[in-house]
């Protein structure tokens, strides 16, 4: 059975989660529990801290199951 990747967004970034790649190390929930939860649905809440902290945590994901994409910022007129 194939499970599709999940997407979560805030004003700065979109985070994707690929459950087929995840090794369930729990590093995300242990190190940034205000964003990643192993007991609450939805388990990712990007509004609970700065996007830079979320990006730092995603870059520590050992399996690469978590990825991010920065959104383009609109130019001020």
Secondary structure, 3 states (H helix, E strand, C coil): CCCCCEEEECCCEEEEECCCCCCCCCHHHHHCCCCECCCCCCCECHHHCCHHHHHHHHCCCCCCCEEEEECCCCCCC
